[in-house]
Amino acid sequence: MASPLKKLLGQTAIYGLSSILGRFLNYLLTPLYTSKMVFQPEQYGIITEMYAYVAFLVVLLTYGMETAFFRYFSQAKENPEKVYSTALWSLLVSSFMFIVGVSIFAQPIAEFLGYPNDKEYISWFGIIVGLDALIAIPLAKLRAENKPVKFALINFVFIGVNIGLNLFFLAYCLPKYQAGEINWLVSTFYNPETGVGYVFIANLIASAVRFLMVSPQLFKLKLDFDRVLWKKMIWYAFPLLIAGLAGIVNETLDRAMLKWMLFDDLGEVRTMTQLGIYGACYKLSIVITLCIQAYRYAAEPFFFDHAKQSDSRHTYARMLHVFFAFVMLVFLTVTLFIDVFKYLIPNEAYWVGLDIVPVLLLANVFLGVYFNLSVWYKLTDKTMFGSYIAITGALITVVLNFLLIPALGFRGSAYATLACYFGMAAISYYFGQKHFKVPYNMAKLIGYFSLAIALFLVNELVSFPNLVVATSARMVMIIIFALVITYFEFYKSKIDAVANRNRQ
């Protein structure tokens, strides 16, 4: 394997410690949230809805500046700090204005969203989103300077504080209160009327701690704002903002549409129950999303740094091949052992939605493919294509959710998500090969996909006599797939590379 790719994989592993392992620990809060003693589906639906809005707002408040920072920071040989300070001042001003605005209009916003008695949710999330947007550039600078360990430490602390406070409020105080064992900790810090608000409070405190860890870089910030550079960065970032907003529409709009489209027919409780079931089962599919995130942290700066190398396009192709093989292995593992993974949601009331997990896993696979394919418009400064593709995906999302939700409920949203991400990947591949041709081996990718789906269908259609036989058969299927991708991605690729060098 080429040394640049080894470096990329090494950094991805370190970023993975903070994003995959750390967020997996955070993900393990799902069994806590969905247990019978904590939140019923209609209550979990509130969490699902609120965090859908957060995802949208974070993209809006960072407005593509993170990728613009990478682009101009990698090109600034004389004064890269000017790029950093310009980007940071931009986010500092916009984030502060957002926090103030949300605080002032918290009550009207709460009434619009259907939570007139919980305006504090809005104020809390205003601060959370503002702080998260503000620290995007300091964290991006750590990535650009190849400091993944420090980056991982900051995120680990954030996750640790968030998990710790959730466990304190919901795994310690709540059971004590329900059992009537009220001590000074419970009486001081716990109010049963707060309910799901404790999830938001934990996030707020964790975000504040992460902000404090990053704040030394803010205190060193110089009054070095380059207006001309800022305009260039905004011009570069604006299409990415449109693409990002459209992407978040693809990712989260289904939650809002489920609520507003089903409310009149099902009523509040049944609607929020559907939303809660969808949100909980969606959690079982985000293991691939976590892989994408860890990979993205390392891959995005790598795309730009490696662009001038003579073998860059072959390297980009190899990146997609390895990535796709790995996430299809993850897809196969989760779907074959869904009877095990479902216990991450201990309340059987949520299990009626397990059939959407394979659909959402495949959707996230194509989302990862799309991220790899997006290298062409980022490197050629044709970022408007990213906007066009994401907007097309958003239209697919809106139209299919509108058509499918009335008939299929949350299952319609799952199928719409799969269609959206597959369509975006296909469109990006088509235009990418015209403007920035990368030698992707489509036959290999289709082969991996076909083999994984075939093994999945075998597991679905064959009735095994007992658990031992079923487990053994599923393990054999995973091993077969792992051996196939190992052969083609590492053994055969190495032989082909040696043969090519000999011919040269």
N, C-alpha and C positions, 0 to 999 in steps of 0.2 A: 504494500500500500504506500502510496506517495506520502512523503513527509508532511506536506501541507495538510493532507487529509488526516494524518495521525494527530497533528496539532489541533485540528478542528475537533476531532473526536475526544481528545484529552480535555479540551476546554469545555466541551459539551458535558462531559462527565462531571466536571467541577460545578458547572452551572446547574447540572441535574441534582447535585446534592442539596442545593437551596430551593430549586423549583420543583423537581419531581419528588425527592424524598421529603423535603420540607412540606410541600403542599399535599403530599400523600398523608403525612401526619395530620395536617389540617383536614384533609378529606375524611379521615377517620372520625371526625366529629359528626359525620352523617349518621352513623348508628346511634349516636347520642341524641341528635335532633329528632330522628324518626322513631325513637323508642316510644312505647305506649305511655310511659310516665312523663314524657317531656312534651313533644308537639304532635298533635294529630295532623293529618294531611292538610286540612284547611288552614291551620296555623303555619305549617311549613310553606304553604302557598304564599304567605306574606313575605317570607324570607326570599323565596324564589323571585317574586315580582320586584322587590326592592333592589336586589343585586343585579337584576337585568337593567334597571335604570342606571345603576352605578357604572356598569361596563360601557354603556353608551356615553355617559358624561366624561369618563376618563379619556376616551378617545377624542371627544370634543375639546376638552381642555388642554390636551397635549398637541392638538392640531398638526400632527405630522412632524413636529419639530425634532423629535428623537431621531428619525431617519435622516432628516436634513442635517442634523448635527453630525452624524456619522459621515455623510457625504462631504461636507465642507471641512470637517476636522481632519479627515484623511488627506485632503488636498492642501491644507494650510501648513506649509513648511516653515515659514518665518514666524508667524504669531498664532499658533493654534489656540492659545488662551483667549484670544479675542472672539473666536467662534464660540467658545464655551460661555464666556460672560454675556455675549449678545443673546444667545439662546436662553440662558438662565434668567436674565433680566426680563425677557419677553414672558416667560412662564410665571415668573414671580408676580408681575403686575396683573396678569390675567387671572391667576389663581386667587390672589387677594380680592379682586373685584368680585369673583364668583362667590367666595365664602361670605362676603358682606351682603351681596344681593340675595342669596338664599336665606340668610339669617333674617333679613328684613321681611321677605315675602314667604316665610315658612308656613304660616297659617293658610293663605290662599292656595299654596301648592298642595298642602295636606288635604284640603277640602276637594281639590280637583282630582286627586288620586284615590279619594274615598276613605281617607283616614283623618276625619276632622278633629278627632280627639287625641291624635298622636302627632302633633306638629313637631315634637322633639325629634321624631325619626328624621324629618326633613333637615333640621338644623345639624344633627349628628352627621348625616350623610353629606351635607354640604362641606363640612370640615374634612371628612374622610377623603372625598373626591379631590378637594383643593390641595390637600397635603400630598396625596398620591401623584397628582399631576406635577406639582412643584418639584418633587425629588426625581422625576424622570430623567432630567438632564445630568445631575450628579451621578446617578447610577449608570447612565449611558457612558459617561466619561470613564468610569471604572472599566467598563467593557472595552471601550476604544483603546485604553491604555493597557489592556491585557492583565487586569487585576481581578480575576474571577474569584479568588479566595476571599478578598475583602467584600466583594459583592455578595458572595454566598453567606458570609458572616452576618451582614446587615439583614438579609432576608430571613436567616435562621432566627435571629432575635425577634423580628417581627412575628414570625409564625409561632415561636415559643410563647411570646406574651399573649397572643390571640388564643392559642390553645389553652394555656394555663388559666386565663380568665374565664373561658367557656366552661372548663372543667370545674372551676371554683363556683360559678353561679349555678350551673345546670346539673353538675354531677355531685356537688357537695351541698350547696345551700338549698336547692330545690328538694332533694330527698329528705334533708333534715326538717325542712318546713312541713312537708307532707306527713312526716312521721310524728310531728309535734315535738321534735327534739331541737328547740330553738335556743341556741347559745348566743353569745354577744356578737360573733361574726355574722350569723344569720340575721339577727335583729338589726345590725348596723348596716349591712351591705345588701340585703335582699328584700325586695318587695314583690310579692306574687303578681301584683297588677302590672308590673313591667313586662312580664311574659317574654315574647320574642325580642323585646327591646334589649335584653341582655346580650344577645348575639351581636347587635349593632354597637352596644357600649364597648364590648371586648374589642371589636374591630377599631373603634375610635381610639381607644387607649393604645393599641398596638401601632396604629398609624402615627400617633404622636411620638411614641418611642422611636420608631424608625426615622421620623423627621429629625429628632434630636441627634441621632447617630450621624445623620448626613449634614447637620447644621454647621459643623466646622468648615465645610467647603463653602457654605453660604456666607459665613462671617468673613471669609477671605475674598469674597467677591469684590472686584474692582468696578469702578464707574467707567467701564470700557465698553460702551454700547455703540456698535457700528451700524448706523442707520442704513447705509448702502448694502452692507452684508445682510442685515436683517431682511431687507426687501427681497434679496436674492433667495434667502432661506425660506421666506414665506411663499414666494413664487414656486419654489421647488416643492414645498411641503403641502401647499393647498390641494393639489390633486390627491395626495396621500391622505389628507383629512377627509376628502369626499369618499375616497376608497375605504378609509377606516370607518366612517360613519355608516356607509352602506354595508360594510362587513359586520358591524355590530347589529345593524338591522337584521342581517341574515342570522346572526347568532342569538339574538335576544327578543326580537319583535314577536316571535311566536308566543312568548309568555303574556305579553300585553294583549295580543289578539285573542288568546284563549280566554282571558278574563272578560274583555269587552264584548266578544261575540257570543259567549255562552251565558253571560250573566242573566239576560232576560228570560232565557228558556229554562235554566237550571236553578236560578237563585244564587245568593251569595255563598252559602255554605258549600253547596255541591260544586259550584264553579271553582272556588278556592281549593276544594278537594282535588279536582282534576288538575289544577295547576300544581298543587303540592305533589301529587303522584308523578306528574311529568318531570318536575324539578328533581325529585329524589332519584328516579330512574335515569335521568340525564347524568346524574353524578357518577353512575356506574360506567358511563362512556367516556368520561373526561380523562381517563388514564392515558388515552392517546393525545388528548389536548395537552396534558402535562409534558409528554414527550416532545411535542411540537414546541412548547414554550422553551424548554431547556435547549433544544436544538437551535431555535431561533436566536437565543441570546448569543450563542457562539457564531452561528452561520451568517447573521446579518453583517457584522463588521468584516467577517472573512470574505464575503462576496466582494466588497469594495477593495480590501487589501490585496486580494489575489487577482484582481481584474487584469493587471498588466502582465501577468505571467503568460508565457507562450502556450502552456497547456491548460489554461484556465477553463475553457469550455469543456474539455474532457473531464476535468476535476468536478465541474458543476454537474455533469451527467452522472458521474460516479456517486456524488453526494445523494442524488435523487434515488439511484438504484439501491444503495445501502439503506437509506431512510425508509423507502417504501417496503423493502423486505422486512425491516424490523417492525414497523407498525402493523403490517399484516400478520406478523407472528403474535403481536400483542392482541390483535383482533381475534385471532384463532384461540388464544389462551383464555381470554375472557368469555367468549361465546361457548366454548366447549365445557367450561366449568362455571356456567352461570348459576347452577344450583348451589355452588359454594359462595360465589360473589354476592348472591342475593342476600346473604345473611349480614352484609354490611348495612342492610336496611332491615332491622329486626322486627318491625311491625308489619304483619302480613297484609294489612290494609293497603300497603303500597305495591304489593307484588303483582297486582293485576296489570301493571304497566311494564313488566319485564320483557315482553315481546318487542318493545321498541329499542332495547339496548343494542342488538346487532345492527339495526338500521342506523342508529346514532353513531356507533363505532365506525361504520363505513363512511358516514358523512364526515367524521373528523379525520379519517384517513385521507380523503380527497381534499380536505382543508390543508393538510400538511403537504400534499402534492402541489396544491396551488401556491403555497408559500415558496417552495423550491422553484417552481416555474416563474415566479414573479421576478427572478433575478434579471430577466431580459429588459424589462422596462425601467428598473431602478438603475441599471448600469448605462443605459442609453439615454437617460434623462427623459424618457417618454412616459413620465408618471401619470399623464392623463389617461393612458390606457388602463392603468390600475383603477382609476375612477370609473371608466366605462365598464370594465369587467365587474367591479363590485356593484355598481348600480344595476347592471343586468341581473346579478345575483339577487339583489334586493327586490327587483321586480318579480323574479321567480318566487321568492319567499312570500311576498305579499299576495300574489295571485293564487298560489297553491294553498296557502293557509286559508285564504278567503273561500276557496272552493272546497277544501277538504275538512276543515274544522267542523262545519255543521253536520257532516256525515260521519266523521271518524273521531272527532274530539282531539285529544292530545296525540293520537296516532297519526292524524293528518299532519300535525306539525312536524313529527319525526320524518315522515316521507318528504315533506317540503324541504326540510333541512338537507337531506341526502341529495335531492334533485338540484338544489341550489349550489352546493359545493362541487358536485360532479360537473355541473354546467360551467362554473367558473374555471375549474381546472382545464376542461376541454377547450374553452375559448382562449385561455392564456397560452396553452400549448400551440394552438393554431396560429395565433398572431406572433408568438415568440419565435417560431421556426421561420417566419418571414422576415423579422427584423433583427434577430440575434440567434442564429441557428446553433443549437447545442445538440451534440450527437447522442440523444437519449436512445436507449435500446428498448423500444416499445414492446417488442416481442417478449423480452425478458420480463418486463413489468406486467404485461397481460398474463404471462405464464404464472407468475407469483400469485396474481389475483385469482386466476382460475383455479389453481391448486388449493388455495385457502378456502374459497367458496365451496369447492367440491368436498373438501374434508368437513366443512361446516354442515353441508347438506347431508352427508353420510351420518353425522351425529344426530341430526334432526329426524331422519327417516328410519334409522335402524333402532329397533327395540332391543336393548341389552338385557340379558336374563337377571343380572344382579349388579349391585354397586361396584363390586370388585372388578368384574369384567368390563363394566362401563368405564371405570377410572383407568384401567390398563389400556383399553382401546383408545381413549382420548389422549393418554400420554404418548402412545405410539404415533398417533396422528401429528402431535406437536413435534415429536422427534423427527419424523419424516420431513416435515416442512423445514425445520431448523437445519437438517442435513442438506436439503436441496439448496437453500439460500447460502449456506456456508460454502458449498462446492462452487456455486456460480459466482459469488461475490468475493471470495478470498482465494480459493485454490485455482479455479479456472482463470480468473482475472489476472492473477500473478503470472500464470503460464502465458497468457495472451500478451501481457506487457513485455515479458522477456523475448517472445517471438518477434514482436514489433521492433524492439531495439536491435535484434540481430539482423532483421531485414534492412534497417537503416544503416 
